[in-house]
Amino acid sequence: MNDFVTKFPDRSSSISGENELKAVRYLKTKFDEVASQYGLQGYNSEILPYGTSENSVDGYNLEAVITASGNASDSSERIIIGAHYDSIGEGANDNAAGVTALYLTMKKVAENVGSLPCDVVFVAFGGEEMGLVGSSAYVNNMTAMEIGNTLLMINIDSIVSGDNLYVFCENKSTDIANLFLQNGSAVRLTEKPYAVGTYPIDIYGYGYYETVQNTDHTPFRLRGIPTACFFSGTFSANIWDYAESTNKDNNTMNTVGDTLEQLVAKHGNNVVTRINGVASTVADTLLSQQFLSVAQNARSQLMDNNVLFNIMWPKIAVLGAVVVTALFAVLHYRKLQKKSIMSDGGVNNRKIFSTPDAKDIFSFDEGGDKGKDSAEDIFTFKK
């Protein structure tokens, strides 16, 4: 991590993509060294340029594929593990830490390649800070068969500086999330509280209504691929939103203050602990006996499959709120009408939710319409 940040302190996207290209070439070298060290058969890596048009190159993704050995029947199935390498400034936490965890995960997988249940594709994305440009381009270039054969996409982003280390899969408990939690207990991995930040508006187009980390897993999830996102932060600082920490001094994401020096000064040994912990959790889960069957079933647990929960209940909740508000307004309006007996203009001239004053309650309009009983007719007896 230190080497990566020191050599490439500015990995921001630019029109020419030169900053990203230098960084991604370095990462390709490191990934290829791992493949060579462990003698990986069938390994392949490639730098994939992307652009906003056919003739433009705005950035680069790096793809490295480790194929499962001895599992020919499962060779068509795969998982994708990704982390974005571009940054704002040094981007030590966001996301040199994630890239380091990606690299360490690759090493652990390479050490145990004989136990792989399926192919594993490691992707370092560019352009995340520009709006998920790299990951979107990657997904858009996947064939229908590749999308169908992808069991899971695991994203690693900003895993150090937050108060808590989270894994987020769906807006409900899932088997794949529980499997990660079992293997992440040593690093105090917890599931993102899926009841937090629920809105009646589908913000990201997921098909359900939840505030989540909008990062490189999002384009995959939008194409129906199950995802798991590792990130750090807290949901206790703001009940409706995400923050890195309850300590505002630690909130450096997307700022030039996200430097390696500051990260180590504020978090000390936790920097190494978090990075190693995420890498071990991902690798151990992938290599576990339960993983393949759980991953193959992940699509059936996507939120989109539950029409009532995803589509209906937010709309019912909004409709209920509207009905209650309207009912309250009608009842309050009638109350004002009763309190302004015989007043022709009293109700019409005041706001519905204002409290009637003494004049509304105890006085009567002297200029009532003809044909109506006056106050004198009601409260006096004719001789």
N, C-alpha and C positions, 0 to 999 in steps of 0.2 A: 504493500500500500504506500509506504513511504517513497519507494522508488518511482511508482506511478505518478504520485502527486508532484514529486520534485521535478521529474522530467517533463511533465505535462501539466503545469499549473493552470493553464487556460485551455479548456476543452470545449469552449462554447462553439455553437454552430455559426457558420458564416456563409456568405454567398458561395465562396469557393470550396468550403468544407475542409480547408487545409488543416485547421487545428484538430478536427476529428480524424482526419486521415493519418496524421502522425501518431495519434494515440492508438488508433485501431490497428495500425501496422505493428506497434509494440505489443499489443495484446495478442495478435496472431502469432507472433514469435513465441510468446510465453506459452500459449496453448499448444503450439506445435512441439515445443520442448517436452511438454507432459506426454504427448502421444509418442514421441520418440523414446522417452525414458522408460515407458511401460510397454513399448513394442505393440501398440494398438493396431490390430488388423482391421482394415476397412475404414480407418479414420480418414476424415476429409475436412478441410477448413477452407473457407472462402470469404473474401471481403466483398460485400454486396453494396454497390452504390445505389442511391435512390435520389429522386428529384421530383420536383413539382410538375415537370413536363418530360417528354421523351428525350429531349436534347439537353436537359440540365442535370447537373449533379450537385445536390445540396448537402449531402452527408453520406455516411457509410454505416452499415451494419456488419458485424462479424459473425459468421456461422461456423460452428465446429461440431461435427457429428461423430459420436462414439456408437458403434453398432454392437448389438448384443451378440455374444459368441455362444454357440451351442444352443441357440433358441430360434431356429429357423422359422418355426411356425408363428412366432411372435414378432418377427423382424419388421413386419409392416407397421406395427404399433409403435408409438413413440411418445415421449414427453418432451416438452421444451422448458428449459430453465434459462431465464434471462435477467439482465440487469443493464441499465443504461450507463454509459461511460461519459457522456457529455455533462457539462456542468455550468454553473454560474460562478466564476472565480475558481478557486481551488476545488471546491466541492468535495471536501474530505468526507463528510457524512453523506452528502447527496451528490455523487454516489460512488466515490472511490471505495468506500466501505463495502457497498453492494457488489462492485466488480471484484474486489478481493475475495469476498465470500463465494462468488461465482467460480473464480479460479480455484479456490481450495476445494469446492465441491467437485469440480472436474477431476482434481487429483485423487480424491477419495473414490470416485467412481472408477477411474482408470486403474486404481489399485485392486479393485474388485470386479473387473469387467466380466469375469466368468460367471458372476452371480446376477448380472443384469437381467431383468425380466423383459426388457424392451429396449429399443434404441433411445439414446438420449441426445438431444440437440441443445447445445449451449449457444446462446446468442447474446452478444454485447450490442446494445442498441445505441444509435446516435439519435440526436434530435428530440429527446424527451422534453427538454426544457423549452423547445420551440412549439410544443403542442402534440407530443406523442407521434412525431413525424416518422421517425425510424421504425417504430413498432407497427404503425399503421401501414407503412409501405411493405413491411415484411409479411404481414397477414394478407394484404391485398395481392401479393405474388404467390400465395399458397394455392395449390390446386384443390379442387373439391375432395379428391381422395386424400390429400395430405391433411386437410382439416378434419375429415372423418376419422383418420387414423391417429390423430393427436388426442391422447387420453387426458392430458392435463398440461396446463402452462403454469409454471412457477415463476413468480417475479420477486426480485430482491431489491429493495429500494430504501435508502435512508434508515439503516438498522441500528445506529449507535446512539444518537444524541437524545432520543425520546425517553420519557420516563419509563415506559413499558415496551416490551417487545411483543408484537402482535402477529398473528396469522389471520388473514381474512379470506374466506372462500365464498360463502353466500350469505344472504340475509336471514340465515337460519343455521342451526347445527347440521353438519354433514359428516359422513363417515371419513372423508379424506381429511377434514379439519381435525377430527378426533385422533386420527392416526398421527398427524403432525404433532399434536399436543402430547401424545404419549411419548414420542421420541424427543420432544423439546423441553421436558421437565427440568433438565439440568440447567438450562439457560432461562428458566422461568417464562417460557413461552405461554402466552395466553391468547384466547380467541377474541377478536375484536367484538365488542358488545353490539350485536346486530340490532338491538332495540334503540340504539342511540341515533339521533339525527334523522328520523324517518319523516319524510315530507309527502304531501299529496301530489307532488310533481316528479315525473321521471327525469331527473336532472341529466343523467349520462346516457339515457337510452337503453338501460339494462332491461327494462320491462318490469322492474320493481322500483321501490321508492326508498332509497337509502343513501346517506352521505358516506362515501368511501374514499379511499385514496385513489384519486384519478391519475393513474400512472400506467406503465407499459403493459399491464395485464388487460387493460380495458378494451383495446381493439380485438383481442382474442375472445374475450367474454362476449363481445357484441356479435361475434361470428358463431356463437354456440359452443365454444370450447370451454370446459371447466377450468377454473383458475384458482390459484392460491397466491396471495400476496403477503410477503413478509415485510413489515415496516415497524418503526418505533414511534411512540408518541403518547398522547394521553387524550382521553375524552372527558376528563373531569374538570379541565380548565374552562371549558365552555360547553354547556349542556347540549347545544345544537351543532357543535362543530368540533373539528380536530385541531389539536395544537401539539407541538413537540413536547413542551414541558409546562408545568405550572410555574416554573421559574422562568420569567420572561428573558433573562440573560442567556438562557440556553436555546432560545428560538432563533437559530441562525440559518434555517433552510432557505434556499434561494436568495442568499445574501453573500456579500464578499467576506462576511465574518465567518463563513464556513471553511475554516482553514484547519490543516492538520495540527498546527501548534495549539490553536484554541480547543480543538477536539480532545487532544491529549491532556491539556491543562484542566479542562472541566470534567473529563470522564475517566482519566487515568487508565487503569487496567481493564476497565469495562469495554474499552475499544476493542482490545484483543479478544476478550471473553465473548462479546456479542458476535463478532465476525466468525470466530471459530465455532461458536454455538449454532449459528444459522447454517453454516456449511455442514456441520455434523448432523444436524436435524434433518436437513434435506437429503443428504446422502444415506443416512441410516433408514429413513422412511422409504426411499426408493429401493433400497436393497433388502427391505423386510419381506417376509413371506406373504404378508397380507396385502402388500401394495398393489400388485397387478389386479387382483379381483376387485379391490376397493376403487382403483382408478377406472377400471372398465365400467363400473357402476355409477361413476360420478355424474355422467350426463343425466341419468334418471333423477338426480337430486337437484338439478338446476331449478332456480326459482321460476323460470318461465313455464315449467310444466304444471305449476299450481295456479290455475286461472283464478280461482276464488281469492286466494291470498294475494296474488300479484296485481291483478287487474281490478277486482271488485271492491276489496275492503277499503282501499284509499278513497275511491269514489263514493262509497257508502258513507265513510267518515266525513267527507266534505259535505255531502248532501245532508247528513244529519246535523252538522254544524249550521248549515244554512237554514234548515227547518227550525231548529231551536232558536236561532237569532230572529227569524221572522215571527215566530210565535211570541217571543218576548216583546218584540216591537208592537205587535197587535194588541197584546194584553195591556201593555203600558199605555198605548194610545187610548184604549177604552177607559182605562182608569182616569186619564186626563179628561176624557169626555164627561165622565160622571162628576168629576170635581169642578167642572165648569158649566154647571147646570144653567140653562137658559142663556148662555153666552154665545153670541153668533160668531165672534171672531177670535175668542180666546184661544181655542185649540189650534185653529189654522195659523195663528200668528206666532206660535212658539215651537221650538224644536221638540221632536217626539220624546227624546230622552232627558229633557230638562224637568226640574221639579217645579210644580205650580206654586205661584206665590199667593199671598193672602188675598190679593185683588181677584185672582182667578177663582178662588174658593168662596169668598164671602161677598162678592159684589155681583151685580147683574147689569147687563147692558141695557141702558135706558132707551136705546133706539131699536127695539125689537121689531120684527116684521109684523104687519097687521094680520090679524087672524090667529095669532098665537097668543096663548095665555101669558099675561105679564106676571111679574113677581107679585104685584098687588093682588091680581086675581087669585093666585095660589095661596097666599099667606094671609089674606083678609076675608072677612065675611061681609057680604053686601047686606045693607040694612033693608 
